[in-house]
């Protein structure tokens, strides 16, 4: 059994990416999962001046420690103007200042969704390139387009083809955790 962390790269209380993460976690059987709602994490905007004056918050250190203890990460990133959200970029900035390889040896299922037809693909591609710089290994990806048309909170992914593609990405990621890639 692997230790898994799961969260969205959004600090919105109504995050559709967090809904996708929760759905994905609900499909996992016999897994220890730490589901994190990032809307509860208030991080100052990163600056070297702030870092020098105030250092690192306990919650940031705990998050880094939790990431160290996790073998796997389920992450769904949102998109603002074709890029990851400022919140997610800020989170990465803080974590990488605390420890550059904060994702060392972590197998990542990277997802994205948006109300639009591209499903936040631009953000997903950028983050897929970014995470290995911090030691993580993106072993599977999934993008859910048109969230409002293809997802229901009580049912999850409603489009059969997308549901199958999601299940395949989850399976590939789970196999990477067990070393069966």
N, C-alpha and C positions, 0 to 999 in steps of 0.2 A: 504494500500500500504506500502510495506516494503522498507527500505533504504538498498541498496546492494552495496558492493564493489566487484570488480572483477580484478584479475591480475594473472600473471604467476610467478612462482618462478624462473624466468630466466631473465638475463639482456642482452640477445641477441636481436639485432634488427630484426633477422629473426627467432625468436622463434616459433616453431610449437605449443608449449604449449599456447603461447599467441594467436595464430590463433584459437586454440580450445576454449579458453576463449571468444574471440570475437564472434565466432559462437554461443556459448551458450548464450551469452548476447543478440544476435540478435533474439533469440527465445522468450525472455521474453516480455510479453505485460503488460502494466499498472504497470511497476515497475520503480522506481527511481534507476538507476545504475550509479555508479562512476567507469568507466573503467580506470585502471591505467597501463601505459606502464612502467614497471620497468627498461627498458633499459635507461630511462631518469633519474634514481636515482643512483647517484654515491656515494657509501658508502665506507668509509675507511675500511680496514680489522680490525675487532674488536680486541682490546687489552685493558687491564686495563690501561696501560700507556697512550694510545691514549685517552681513556675515561677521565682520570684524567686531562690530559693537555688541551684537546679541548672540552670536554663535548659532548653534543648532538646537531646535526644539526637541523635547523628549519624544514627541509623537513622530518626528522625522527619524530619529535614531531607532525608535521601536519599529517603524515601517521598514527601514533598512535591515534591521535584525530579522524581522519576519521574512523578508525577501531572501535573506541568507539561508534561512531554515527551510525554505520551500524548494522543492525539486522542480515544480511546475508552476507556471503563471498563466492564467486566463486573463487577457486584457482586450478590451474593446475601446477603440479610440474614436472620438468624435472629430468633426471637421468644422473649422471656421475659415471661410474664404480660401478653401483649398489646402489648408494647413492644419496640423494638430492644434487643439485649443491652446490658448495662452496658459491656462491652468495646467495642462499636461506638460507643456514645455517647461513651466516653472518648477513643477514637481521633479522632472528629470534634471533640471539645473541644480536643484538643492541636493538630490540624492547623489549626483555625480561629484559634487563638491565634498560631500561627506565621505564618499568612497568611489573612486572612478569605476571599479568593476563590481558595482553593487548587484549585478545580475549574473555573476560568475556561475557557470554550469547550470543555469536555469533554462529549462525547456519551455518555450512560449507558444501558446495558441493565441495568435493575434487576429482580432476581429474588428469590424467597423460596421456602422449602420448610419443611415441618415434618412430624412424624409424624401430625398431626391433619388433619381434613377441610378446614380453612380454609387450610392451606398458608402460615401466617404472614402472612396478608393484612393484619392490623392493623399489623404492623411495616412491611410493604411500603408501605402507604398513608402512614404517618407519615414514612418516609424519602423517599418520592416528593415530599412537600411540603417536606422539609428541604433536600435537596441543591441546589435552585436558589438558595437563600440564599447558597451558597458558589460560585456561578458555573456550576454544572453544569446540563446539560439532559438530563432523563430523556426519551429518545426512544421507548423501548419498555419494557414490563413483562411479567413472566410469574410466575405462582405455581403451584407444584407441590404439590397436596394429597396427603396420605397417602403420604409418601415410601416407606415400606416396601412398599406395595402397587403403587406406580407407577414404581419405579426399581430397577434392578439395576446394580451397579458395573460389570460387564463388558458390559452391553447398553445402559445409559443409561435413558432414559424408555421404559417398556414399554407404557403406555396409548396407543393410536393417536391418539385425539383430543388428548390432552395433548402428545404428541410433535409433532403438526401445529401446535398453538398455540405451542409453544416455537419451532419452526422459523420460524413467521411472525414472532414477536417478534424473533428473531435477524436475519431478513431486513430488517425495518423498521429496526432499529438499524444494520445494515451500510449500508443506503441512506442513512441520516442522515450516516454518516461520509463517504460519497462525494458528499453534497450532492444526492441524487436523491429526497428526500422528497416 
